[in-house]
Amino acid sequence: MATLIRSKLSNKLSNAATSVSNKSQAKVSGMFARMGFQAATDEEGLGFAACDDLDYDHRQGMQMDILANDEAGAGAGSGPTGTGEGGLDGDSHYQRDGTGLPPSGSKDASLAEEDKPKITAWEAGWNVTNAIQGMFVLGLPYAILHGGYLGLFLIIFAAVVCCYTGKILIACLYEENEDGQLVRVRDSYVDIANACCAPRFPSLGGHIVNVAQIIELVMTCILYVVVSGNLMENSFPTLPVSQKSWAIIATVALLPCAFLKNLKAVSKFSLLCTMAHFVINVLVIAYCLSRARDWAWDKVKFYIDVKKFPISIGIIVFSYTSQIFLPSLEGNMNKPSEFHCMMNWTHIAACILKGLFALVAYLTWADATKEVITDNLPSTIRAVVNLFLVAKALLSYPLPFFAAVEVLEKSFFGDGGRAFPDCYGADGRLKSWGLTLRCTLVVFTLLMAIYVPHFALLMGLTGSLTGAGLCFLLPSLFHLKLLWRKLLWHHVFFDVAIFVIGGICSISGFIHSMEGLIEAYKYNIEE
């Protein structure tokens, strides 16, 4: 009997020491991962999170707990659900918070990952369609105004290139294993960027992508405020309220976004907003078709406005941006093999619909085409259509705002922050200065909308700066860097051509957009 007790005690202490060693290693590994040397695995993250509780166990005398519970542990180990060797399944800290971790945590995590609901190719296509068929298509007729038939060609060209770069971006998530099978080794755009910059600068690529993403998201918020002020001013021209004043009113309505903890409340309106926007597009096209006899075909030229056409390039590219969330979307598909087919039909549909919408709208109003095409509608229906669009813009604002806040908090604050403390308290509540940061971001979007109230210029600038970078430059560069040994010559040619063309379009569009913004700013100051 004494021998049996000593044997059990020895096993318990051995298991405890092994667990302590594993948790200590996980803590060290987690610390190095936070410092940017390597990515912590799920098991290491669990060990790191449990390290403080491990200290508590030692203070309470873990060995005494094991001795006290030896008989109960032996009974449990011999049962059908017992672990036998998992002596730490009943550790005091697991009992204390009621969240005991099974010994095969990684397996359970993988099973939980497999149990997550997956989406079909049609649902994934719906998400991509929402991203590339949003309300910013209202600026495409203005791009045709300055580009003519070349603008139409650019709509087709941008669809082809963005579809291709979306596919090669997903290809960068995979690598071949020893058996020659493709295995997903990366999960996000940031992971791809970091892999390209490793080993010298393992986190530089991720920082670049995050900065580009923040700029694009914040500029999208600004565009929603600008378009809201623009639409309201043109809907009620008799009221003594300027576009800037309407923008301020819209921002006041958007201040509650600073208190958002999740998007459950907002997401309920997403389908309604999408359907409303679809109806608005149909109404605009129906009105244009009713005036088909007066279409000005002679106004569509092959020449371009050299000064303003680069801005049109940015507008068109910005209307196709979806690459930033494609890795997550593909990872959640129940059949990832259907991703390429989904990208094909979504971009073909977008190309056809955008081209027809832009051409029909421009033929209807020709040289009188405005930055936001609904402003050209007759006053009898303009107010109703614009009110729907304003409602859609205000309900769409929280999505990019919340995403921008999350990126900022993960990059500079919280657990991964290196410069600032966490925005949240121990109870999970948002701290006062964290709330101030969010309110400041809302006010910043207002100030930009007030001082630069030009929808087309801001959209062109965003498309030239971040849109071209995320859709053209970075995917082709990453594809060459990670998979150049396995690429065929025509893939290399396409990647290099896209990188060069994208770089030229990005630089020229950025320069001309900035020139237009500076001129507009000076004009506003003079007023």
C-alpha positions as CSV (number, residue, x, y, z in Angstrom):
1,M,0.0,0.0,0.0
2,A,2.8,2.4,0.9
3,T,4.6,1.5,-2.3
4,L,1.4,2.3,-4.3
5,I,0.9,5.7,-2.5
6,R,4.6,6.6,-3.2
7,S,4.2,5.6,-6.8
8,K,1.0,7.7,-7.2
9,L,2.7,10.6,-5.4
10,S,5.7,10.4,-7.6
11,N,3.6,10.4,-10.8
12,K,1.6,13.4,-9.5
13,L,4.7,15.4,-8.7
14,S,6.3,14.4,-12.0
15,N,3.2,15.5,-14.0
16,A,3.1,18.7,-12.0
17,A,6.7,19.5,-12.7
18,T,6.2,18.7,-16.4
19,S,3.2,21.1,-16.5
20,V,5.1,23.8,-14.7
21,S,8.0,23.4,-17.2
22,N,5.6,23.6,-20.2
23,K,3.8,26.6,-18.9
24,S,7.1,28.3,-18.2
25,Q,8.3,27.6,-21.7
26,A,5.0,28.9,-23.0
27,K,5.5,32.1,-21.0
28,V,8.9,32.7,-22.4
29,S,7.8,31.9,-25.9
30,G,4.8,34.2,-25.5
31,M,7.0,37.1,-24.3
32,F,9.3,36.6,-27.3
33,A,6.2,36.5,-29.6
34,R,5.0,39.8,-28.2
35,M,8.4,41.3,-28.8
36,G,8.0,40.4,-32.5
37,F,10.6,37.6,-32.7
38,Q,8.1,34.8,-33.6
39,A,4.4,34.1,-33.6
40,A,3.0,32.4,-30.6
41,T,0.9,29.3,-31.2
42,D,-2.5,28.6,-29.6
43,E,-1.0,26.4,-26.9
44,E,1.7,29.0,-26.1
45,G,-1.0,31.7,-25.8
46,L,-3.0,29.5,-23.4
47,G,0.1,28.9,-21.3
48,F,1.0,32.6,-21.3
49,A,-2.5,33.6,-20.2
50,A,-2.4,31.0,-17.3
51,C,1.0,32.1,-15.9
52,D,-0.4,34.4,-13.3
53,D,-2.7,31.6,-12.1
54,L,0.3,29.3,-11.9
55,D,1.9,31.6,-9.4
56,Y,-1.3,31.5,-7.4
57,D,-1.1,27.7,-7.4
58,H,2.4,27.7,-6.0
59,R,1.4,30.1,-3.3
60,Q,-1.5,27.9,-2.3
61,G,0.7,24.8,-2.2
62,M,0.0,22.7,-5.2
63,Q,1.7,19.7,-3.8
64,M,-0.7,19.7,-0.8
65,D,-3.7,20.0,-3.1
66,I,-2.5,16.9,-5.1
67,L,-2.0,14.9,-1.9
68,A,-5.4,15.9,-0.6
69,N,-7.2,15.0,-3.8
70,D,-5.1,11.8,-4.5
71,E,-7.9,9.5,-3.7
72,A,-10.5,11.4,-5.7
73,G,-8.1,11.7,-8.6
74,A,-7.4,8.0,-8.7
75,G,-11.2,7.4,-8.9
76,A,-11.6,9.8,-11.7
77,G,-8.6,8.4,-13.6
78,S,-10.0,5.0,-13.6
79,G,-13.4,6.2,-14.9
80,P,-14.5,6.2,-18.5
81,T,-13.9,10.0,-18.7
82,G,-10.7,10.1,-16.6
83,T,-7.4,11.2,-18.0
84,G,-5.2,8.8,-16.0
85,E,-2.1,10.9,-16.3
86,G,-3.7,14.4,-16.4
87,G,-3.1,15.2,-12.7
88,L,-3.6,18.9,-13.3
89,D,-7.1,18.7,-14.6
90,G,-8.4,19.7,-11.2
91,D,-6.0,22.5,-10.5
92,S,-7.3,25.1,-8.1
93,H,-7.3,28.0,-10.6
94,Y,-9.4,26.0,-13.1
95,Q,-11.8,25.1,-10.4
96,R,-11.8,28.7,-9.2
97,D,-12.9,30.3,-12.5
98,G,-14.8,27.3,-13.9
99,T,-12.9,27.3,-17.2
100,G,-10.9,24.2,-16.9
101,L,-8.6,23.4,-19.8
102,P,-8.5,19.9,-21.1
103,P,-5.1,18.3,-21.6
104,S,-5.6,18.1,-25.3
105,G,-6.4,21.8,-25.7
106,S,-4.9,22.1,-29.1
107,K,-7.0,19.2,-30.4
108,D,-10.2,20.7,-28.9
109,A,-9.3,24.1,-30.4
110,S,-8.8,22.5,-33.8
111,L,-12.2,20.7,-33.4
112,A,-13.8,23.9,-32.4
113,E,-12.3,25.6,-35.4
114,E,-13.7,22.9,-37.6
115,D,-17.2,23.3,-36.0
116,K,-17.4,27.0,-36.9
117,P,-20.1,27.6,-39.5
118,K,-18.6,27.9,-42.9
119,I,-20.0,30.0,-45.8
120,T,-20.8,28.8,-49.3
121,A,-19.3,30.3,-52.5
122,W,-22.6,32.2,-53.0
123,E,-22.4,33.8,-49.6
124,A,-18.8,34.7,-50.1
125,G,-19.7,36.2,-53.5
126,W,-22.4,38.2,-51.8
127,N,-19.8,39.7,-49.4
128,V,-17.4,40.5,-52.3
129,T,-20.3,42.0,-54.2
130,N,-21.2,44.3,-51.3
131,A,-17.6,45.4,-51.1
132,I,-17.1,46.2,-54.8
133,Q,-20.7,47.3,-55.7
134,G,-21.2,49.8,-52.9
135,M,-22.5,53.4,-53.1
136,F,-19.1,54.6,-54.4
137,V,-20.2,53.5,-57.9
138,L,-22.1,56.8,-57.9
139,G,-18.8,58.5,-58.8
140,L,-18.1,56.3,-61.8
141,P,-20.0,58.5,-64.4
142,Y,-17.8,61.4,-63.3
143,A,-14.8,59.2,-64.2
144,I,-16.2,58.7,-67.7
145,L,-16.6,62.4,-68.0
146,H,-12.8,62.8,-67.9
147,G,-11.8,59.5,-69.5
148,G,-14.4,58.8,-72.2
149,Y,-14.0,55.3,-73.7
150,L,-10.7,54.9,-72.0
151,G,-12.5,55.2,-68.7
152,L,-14.8,52.4,-69.8
153,F,-11.8,50.3,-70.7
154,L,-10.3,51.1,-67.3
155,I,-13.4,49.8,-65.6
156,I,-12.9,46.5,-67.4
157,F,-9.1,46.4,-66.9
158,A,-9.4,47.2,-63.1
159,A,-11.9,44.3,-62.8
160,V,-9.5,41.9,-64.5
161,V,-6.5,43.0,-62.5
162,C,-8.3,43.0,-59.1
163,C,-9.7,39.6,-59.8
164,Y,-6.2,38.3,-60.7
165,T,-4.5,39.9,-57.7
166,G,-7.1,38.6,-55.4
167,K,-6.3,35.1,-56.5
168,I,-2.5,35.4,-56.2
169,L,-3.0,37.0,-52.8
170,I,-4.7,33.8,-51.7
171,A,-2.0,31.7,-53.3
172,C,0.5,33.4,-51.0
173,L,-1.4,31.9,-48.0
174,Y,-0.3,28.4,-49.1
175,E,2.9,26.4,-49.3
176,E,3.6,22.9,-50.3
177,N,4.4,20.3,-47.7
178,E,6.8,17.3,-48.0
179,D,4.1,15.4,-49.9
180,G,3.6,18.1,-52.4
181,Q,0.2,19.1,-51.1
182,L,-0.8,22.7,-50.6
183,V,-1.1,23.7,-46.9
184,R,-2.5,27.0,-45.6
185,V,0.3,28.4,-43.5
186,R,-0.9,32.0,-43.3
187,D,-4.2,33.6,-42.3
188,S,-4.2,37.3,-43.3
189,Y,-2.8,40.0,-45.5
190,V,-0.5,41.0,-42.6
191,D,0.9,37.5,-42.3
192,I,1.8,37.5,-46.0
193,A,3.4,40.9,-45.7
194,N,5.5,39.8,-42.6
195,A,6.6,36.6,-44.4
196,C,7.9,38.7,-47.3
197,C,9.9,41.0,-45.0
198,A,11.3,38.2,-42.8
199,P,13.9,37.5,-41.5
200,R,15.5,41.0,-41.4
201,F,12.3,42.9,-40.8
202,P,9.7,40.4,-39.6
203,S,7.0,42.9,-38.7
204,L,7.7,45.7,-41.2
205,G,5.4,44.4,-43.8
206,G,2.5,44.0,-41.4
207,H,3.0,47.6,-40.2
208,I,2.8,48.8,-43.8
209,V,-0.4,46.9,-44.5
210,N,-1.9,48.1,-41.3
211,V,-1.1,51.7,-42.0
212,A,-2.6,51.4,-45.5
213,Q,-5.7,49.7,-44.1
214,I,-6.2,52.4,-41.5
215,I,-5.8,55.2,-44.1
216,E,-8.3,53.5,-46.4
217,L,-10.8,52.9,-43.6
218,V,-10.6,56.4,-42.3
219,M,-10.8,57.9,-45.7
220,T,-13.9,55.8,-46.3
221,C,-15.5,57.3,-43.2
222,I,-14.6,60.8,-44.4
223,L,-16.2,60.0,-47.8
224,Y,-19.4,58.9,-46.0
225,V,-19.6,62.3,-44.2
226,V,-18.8,64.2,-47.4
227,V,-21.4,62.4,-49.5
228,S,-24.0,62.9,-46.7
229,G,-23.4,66.7,-46.6
230,N,-23.4,66.8,-50.4
231,L,-26.6,64.9,-50.9
232,M,-28.5,66.8,-48.2
233,E,-27.5,70.2,-49.6
234,N,-28.6,69.2,-53.1
235,S,-31.8,67.6,-51.8
236,F,-32.9,70.8,-50.0
237,P,-31.3,73.7,-51.9
238,T,-33.9,76.2,-50.6
239,L,-32.9,75.7,-47.0
240,P,-30.2,78.1,-45.7
241,V,-28.0,75.2,-44.7
242,S,-24.6,74.7,-46.4
243,Q,-22.9,71.4,-47.1
244,K,-20.5,72.0,-44.2
245,S,-23.5,72.5,-41.8
246,W,-25.1,69.3,-43.1
247,A,-21.8,67.5,-42.5
248,I,-21.7,68.7,-38.9
249,I,-25.3,67.5,-38.4
250,A,-24.4,64.1,-39.9
251,T,-21.4,63.8,-37.6
252,V,-23.5,64.6,-34.5
253,A,-25.7,61.6,-35.5
254,L,-22.5,59.5,-35.8
255,L,-21.0,60.3,-32.4
256,P,-22.6,57.2,-30.8
257,C,-20.3,55.2,-32.9
258,A,-17.6,56.0,-30.4
259,F,-19.4,53.8,-27.8
260,L,-19.7,50.7,-30.1
261,K,-18.4,47.5,-28.6
262,N,-19.5,45.3,-31.4
263,L,-21.5,45.6,-34.7
264,K,-24.4,43.3,-33.9
265,A,-26.9,46.2,-33.8
266,V,-25.5,47.7,-37.0
267,S,-25.2,44.5,-38.9
268,K,-29.0,44.0,-38.8
269,F,-29.3,46.9,-41.3
270,S,-26.7,45.7,-43.7
271,L,-29.0,43.7,-45.9
272,L,-31.6,46.4,-45.9
273,C,-29.0,49.0,-46.9
274,T,-27.7,46.8,-49.7
275,M,-31.2,46.2,-51.1
276,A,-32.0,50.0,-50.8
277,H,-28.9,50.8,-52.7
278,F,-29.8,48.3,-55.4
279,V,-33.2,49.8,-55.8
280,I,-31.6,53.3,-56.1
281,N,-29.3,52.1,-58.9
282,V,-32.3,50.6,-60.7
283,L,-34.2,53.9,-60.4
284,V,-31.2,55.9,-61.7
285,I,-30.8,53.5,-64.7
286,A,-34.6,53.5,-65.3
287,Y,-34.6,57.3,-65.5
288,C,-31.6,57.3,-67.8
289,L,-33.3,54.8,-70.1
290,S,-36.4,56.9,-70.2
291,R,-34.2,59.6,-71.8
292,A,-32.5,57.3,-74.2
293,R,-33.6,59.4,-77.2
294,D,-31.5,62.3,-75.9
295,W,-28.3,60.4,-75.2
296,A,-25.2,62.3,-76.2
297,W,-23.2,59.6,-77.9
298,D,-21.0,62.3,-79.6
299,K,-19.8,63.4,-76.1
300,V,-18.1,60.1,-75.5
301,K,-14.6,60.6,-76.9
302,F,-11.3,58.7,-77.1
303,Y,-9.4,61.6,-75.7
304,I,-8.7,62.1,-72.0
305,D,-8.3,65.1,-69.7
306,V,-4.6,64.6,-68.8
307,K,-5.0,66.6,-65.6
308,K,-8.1,65.0,-64.3
309,F,-8.0,61.5,-65.7
310,P,-5.5,60.2,-63.2
311,I,-8.1,61.1,-60.5
312,S,-10.6,59.0,-62.4
313,I,-8.2,56.1,-62.2
314,G,-8.2,56.4,-58.4
315,I,-12.0,56.5,-58.4
316,I,-12.3,53.3,-60.5
317,V,-9.7,51.4,-58.5
318,F,-11.2,52.4,-55.2
319,S,-14.6,51.0,-56.3
320,Y,-13.0,47.6,-56.6
321,T,-11.0,47.4,-53.3
322,S,-11.8,44.1,-51.5
323,Q,-8.3,42.5,-51.2
324,I,-7.9,43.3,-47.5
325,F,-10.5,40.9,-46.3
326,L,-10.2,38.2,-49.0
327,P,-7.9,35.9,-46.9
328,S,-10.4,35.8,-44.1
329,L,-13.2,35.2,-46.5
330,E,-11.4,32.3,-48.2
331,G,-10.5,30.8,-44.9
332,N,-14.2,30.7,-43.9
333,M,-15.5,29.0,-47.1
334,N,-16.6,25.4,-46.8
335,K,-15.1,24.8,-50.2
336,P,-12.0,27.0,-50.7
337,S,-11.5,25.3,-54.1
338,E,-14.5,27.4,-55.3
339,F,-12.8,30.7,-54.5
340,H,-11.4,31.3,-58.0
341,C,-14.8,30.6,-59.6
342,M,-16.4,33.0,-57.1
343,M,-13.9,35.7,-57.9
344,N,-14.5,35.3,-61.6
345,W,-18.3,35.7,-61.6
346,T,-18.4,38.5,-59.0
347,H,-15.9,40.6,-60.9
348,I,-17.5,39.9,-64.3
349,A,-20.9,41.0,-62.8
350,A,-19.3,44.0,-61.2
351,C,-17.6,45.0,-64.5
352,I,-20.8,44.7,-66.5
353,L,-23.0,46.6,-64.0
354,K,-20.4,49.3,-63.3
355,G,-19.7,49.8,-67.0
356,L,-23.4,50.0,-67.9
357,F,-24.2,52.3,-65.0
358,A,-21.4,54.7,-65.7
359,L,-22.0,54.8,-69.5
360,V,-25.8,55.2,-69.3
361,A,-25.6,57.9,-66.6
362,Y,-22.9,59.8,-68.6
363,L,-24.9,59.6,-71.9
364,T,-27.9,61.1,-70.1
365,W,-26.2,64.2,-68.6
366,A,-22.9,64.4,-70.7
367,D,-20.8,67.4,-69.7
368,A,-23.2,68.3,-66.9
369,T,-22.4,65.1,-65.0
370,K,-21.7,65.8,-61.3
371,E,-19.4,64.1,-58.8
372,V,-22.3,62.2,-57.3
373,I,-24.6,61.2,-60.1
374,T,-27.8,61.4,-58.1
375,D,-27.4,65.2,-57.9
376,N,-28.3,65.3,-61.6
377,L,-31.7,63.8,-61.0
378,P,-34.7,66.1,-61.2
379,S,-35.8,67.7,-58.0
380,T,-39.0,65.7,-57.9
381,I,-37.2,62.4,-57.2
382,R,-33.8,63.7,-56.1
383,A,-34.7,64.4,-52.5
384,V,-36.2,60.9,-52.0
385,V,-33.3,59.1,-53.6
386,N,-30.7,61.2,-51.8
387,L,-32.4,60.6,-48.4
388,F,-32.1,56.9,-48.9
389,L,-28.5,57.3,-49.8
390,V,-27.8,59.5,-46.8
391,A,-29.4,56.8,-44.5
392,K,-27.2,54.2,-46.2
393,A,-24.1,56.3,-45.7
394,L,-24.8,56.9,-42.1
395,L,-25.6,53.3,-41.4
396,S,-22.5,52.2,-43.3
397,Y,-20.2,54.6,-41.4
398,P,-19.9,52.4,-38.3
399,L,-18.4,49.5,-40.2
400,P,-15.2,51.1,-41.5
401,F,-15.0,53.2,-38.3
402,F,-15.1,50.2,-36.0
403,A,-12.6,48.3,-38.2
404,A,-10.2,51.3,-38.1
405,V,-10.6,51.5,-34.3
406,E,-9.8,47.8,-33.9
407,V,-6.7,48.0,-36.1
408,L,-5.5,51.0,-34.1
409,E,-6.1,49.3,-30.8
410,K,-4.4,46.1,-31.8
411,S,-1.4,47.9,-33.4
412,F,-0.7,50.5,-30.7
413,F,-2.7,49.5,-27.6
414,G,-3.7,46.5,-25.5
415,D,-1.7,43.3,-25.4
416,G,0.1,43.9,-28.6
417,G,0.7,47.6,-28.0
418,R,4.2,48.8,-27.5
419,A,3.6,52.5,-27.1
420,F,0.4,53.0,-25.1
421,P,-1.5,51.1,-22.4
422,D,-4.7,49.2,-23.0
423,C,-7.9,51.1,-23.9
424,Y,-10.0,48.8,-21.7
425,G,-10.0,48.3,-18.0
426,A,-9.9,45.0,-16.1
427,D,-13.7,44.8,-16.2
428,G,-13.7,45.1,-20.0
429,R,-15.1,48.7,-20.0
430,L,-13.7,51.3,-22.3
431,K,-11.5,53.7,-20.4
432,S,-12.2,57.5,-20.6
433,W,-9.1,58.2,-22.7
434,G,-9.9,55.4,-25.0
435,L,-13.4,56.9,-25.5
436,T,-11.7,60.3,-26.1
437,L,-9.6,58.6,-28.8
438,R,-12.6,57.3,-30.6
439,C,-14.4,60.7,-30.4
440,T,-11.3,62.3,-31.8
441,L,-11.4,60.0,-34.8
442,V,-15.0,60.9,-35.4
443,V,-14.2,64.6,-35.2
444,F,-11.2,64.2,-37.5
445,T,-13.5,62.7,-40.2
446,L,-15.7,65.8,-39.8
447,L,-12.8,68.2,-40.1
448,M,-11.6,66.6,-43.2
449,A,-15.1,66.6,-44.7
450,I,-15.4,70.3,-43.9
451,Y,-12.1,71.5,-45.3
452,V,-12.0,69.1,-48.3
453,P,-15.7,68.6,-49.3
454,H,-14.9,67.1,-52.7
455,F,-16.2,63.5,-53.1
456,A,-14.4,62.8,-56.4
457,L,-11.0,64.2,-55.2
458,L,-11.0,62.3,-51.9
459,M,-12.1,59.1,-53.6
460,G,-9.4,59.5,-56.3
461,L,-6.8,60.2,-53.6
462,T,-7.7,57.1,-51.6
463,G,-7.8,54.9,-54.6
464,S,-4.5,56.1,-55.9
465,L,-2.8,55.9,-52.5
466,T,-4.1,52.8,-50.7
467,G,-6.4,51.2,-53.3
468,A,-3.6,50.8,-55.9
469,G,-1.2,49.7,-53.2
470,L,-3.4,47.0,-51.7
471,C,-5.0,45.8,-54.9
472,F,-2.1,46.2,-57.5
473,L,1.3,46.7,-56.0
474,L,1.5,44.6,-52.9
475,P,-0.2,41.4,-54.1
476,S,2.0,41.2,-57.2
477,L,5.1,42.0,-55.2
478,F,4.3,39.4,-52.5
479,H,3.5,36.8,-55.2
480,L,6.9,37.3,-56.8
481,K,8.7,37.3,-53.5
482,L,7.1,34.2,-52.0
483,L,6.4,32.0,-55.0
484,W,8.9,33.1,-57.7
485,R,10.6,29.7,-58.0
486,K,7.3,28.0,-58.9
487,L,5.9,30.7,-61.2
488,L,5.5,30.2,-64.9
489,W,7.0,32.9,-67.1
490,H,3.6,34.5,-68.0
491,H,2.7,34.8,-64.3
492,V,6.0,36.6,-63.7
493,F,5.3,38.9,-66.7
494,F,1.8,39.6,-65.4
495,D,3.0,40.4,-61.9
496,V,5.8,42.7,-63.1
497,A,3.4,44.4,-65.6
498,I,0.8,45.0,-62.9
499,F,3.4,46.3,-60.4
500,V,4.7,48.8,-63.0
501,I,1.3,49.9,-64.3
502,G,-0.1,50.1,-60.8
503,G,2.9,52.1,-59.6
504,I,2.5,54.6,-62.5
505,C,-1.2,55.0,-61.9
506,S,-0.8,55.3,-58.2
507,I,1.9,58.0,-58.4
508,S,0.2,60.0,-61.1
509,G,-3.3,59.8,-59.4
510,F,-1.8,60.7,-56.1
511,I,0.0,63.8,-57.5
512,H,-3.1,65.1,-59.4
513,S,-5.4,64.4,-56.5
514,M,-3.2,66.3,-54.1
515,E,-3.0,69.2,-56.5
516,G,-6.8,69.3,-56.8
517,L,-7.2,69.1,-53.0
518,I,-4.7,71.9,-52.5
519,E,-6.5,74.1,-55.0
520,A,-9.8,73.3,-53.3
521,Y,-8.4,74.0,-49.9
522,K,-7.1,77.4,-51.0
523,Y,-10.5,78.2,-52.6
524,N,-12.3,77.3,-49.3
525,I,-9.9,79.5,-47.3
526,E,-10.5,82.4,-49.7
527,E,-14.2,82.0,-49.2
